[in-house]
Amino acid sequence: MKPKIWLSSPHMSGNEQSYVKEAFDSNWVAPLGPNVNGFENDLQSYLNEDVHVAALASGTSALHLCLILLGVSYGDEVICQSKTFSASANPIAYQGALPVFVDSEIDTWNMCPIQLERAIKDRISKGKTPKAIIAVHLYGMPYNVEEINTIAAKYNIPVVEDSAESLGSHYKNQNCGTFGDLSILSFNGNKIITTSGGGAIVTKTKEQKEKAVFLATQARDNAPHYQHSHIGYNYRMSNIVAGIGRGQMTILDSHVAKRRSNHAVYEKAFAHIDKITFLKEPKGYFSNRWLTCILLDSQSTREGLRLALEKENIESRPLWKPMHQQPVFKDAPKYLNGVSDDLFERGLCLPSGSNLTDVELDRVTSAINTYFASC
Ligand SMILES: *Cc1c(COP(=O)(O)O)cnc(C)c1O
């Protein structure tokens, strides 16, 4: 069997271990310390806007804290992009709130502004104004920031920007991760940079960051004994893990360049196959191309190709199954136009890691060309 080719695997720079060693040498083996502060500063400078970053245990915990900071509680409704990974929606349920799913647009595969406004009007007519809108830059492609933010502002609903897959992407020259009233990042093992597991919340004010850190460290009141006036969480990032993050920040831009180059290689290799199409970058959009996704002409072509790649020990995966199709969310209200259902049927994610070698890329393109030559 040829060696496995993964969809997206960790890619270290070589600088990580010196930060981790420093943590051991100085005994900062705790959910605070110089690496946590250093990583937060690195992220703040990278994002290059007037934002504040708090490093957390995961992107999921960051989303949970966003909803808490926005006052989402039992019985509230929260709008969420249906085409996403389940972690975008689960924190709504943690708060005892109700997700309302909104379909995608064809141009970005992200939240459709028309369906969003339809959903808001309908929820208001039913008696409840949604408490927040969770919009996602899926696979690294920015959502239509201008239209989504305009609609959100019109109805005075805050936006939570799920930027877990889009660190390094930008929209009209502003970085993803800075567009929400609150935003989140993820450093899970498969993301564009990884700390093994981790995440961050990005806030517009220092007070919001301090509140997030307070809640993430068990919500301790200022007293010599342990005293609590709020329910707390254990969501802070460890100083060991943050060391990995500092090392990863040194190569973030080159990871983005390599992932974009993978995408270009695939586009060129399949230009002659009209059963394969790609998501183009609309004008003003810059995707980190975290995952290269292709659309096939039908579900059976997609499934045939997936199995052909599996035989070659190459991992591929259907595009994320929309939340409105998930058994766990079957009763949630939804505002659909058919786009995310169609993408799920015909779409496939290809190996996209920044550590893919030319030989590996060649194995993937050859396997796909062979499949289409024979069908
Ligand atoms: C990975 C991911 C998350 C969750 O991040 P974790 O760090 O794994 O908790 C949230 N939203 C999206 C879109 C993701 O891809």
The ligand as an SDF file (V2000), in Angstrom:
LIG
                    3D

 15 15  0  0  0  0  0  0  0  0999 V2000
  -12.8570   23.5780   13.4440 C   0  0  0  0  0  0  0  0  0  0  0  0
  -14.0550   24.4240   13.4130 C   0  0  0  0  0  0  0  0  0  0  0  0
  -14.6480   24.9070   14.5880 C   0  0  0  0  0  0  0  0  0  0  0  0
  -14.2650   24.4470   15.9570 C   0  0  0  0  0  0  0  0  0  0  0  0
  -12.9800   24.6470   16.3350 O   0  0  0  0  0  0  0  0  0  0  0  0
  -12.2970   23.6630   17.4180 P   0  0  0  0  0  0  0  0  0  0  0  0
  -11.0310   24.3880   17.7270 O   0  0  0  0  0  0  0  0  0  0  0  0
  -12.0760   22.3590   16.7340 O   0  0  0  0  0  0  0  0  0  0  0  0
  -13.1920   23.5620   18.5800 O   0  0  0  0  0  0  0  0  0  0  0  0
  -15.7180   25.7860   14.4830 C   0  0  0  0  0  0  0  0  0  0  0  0
  -16.1970   26.1610   13.2880 N   0  0  0  0  0  0  0  0  0  0  0  0
  -15.6730   25.6990   12.1430 C   0  0  0  0  0  0  0  0  0  0  0  0
  -16.2500   26.1760   10.8520 C   0  0  0  0  0  0  0  0  0  0  0  0
  -14.5970   24.8060   12.1570 C   0  0  0  0  0  0  0  0  0  0  0  0
  -14.1130   24.3350   11.0160 O   0  0  0  0  0  0  0  0  0  0  0  0
  1  2  1  0
  2  3  1  0
  2 14  2  0
  3  4  1  0
  3 10  2  0
  4  5  1  0
  5  6  1  0
  6  7  2  0
  6  8  1  0
  6  9  1  0
 10 11  1  0
 11 12  2  0
 12 13  1  0
 12 14  1  0
 14 15  1  0
M  END
$$$$
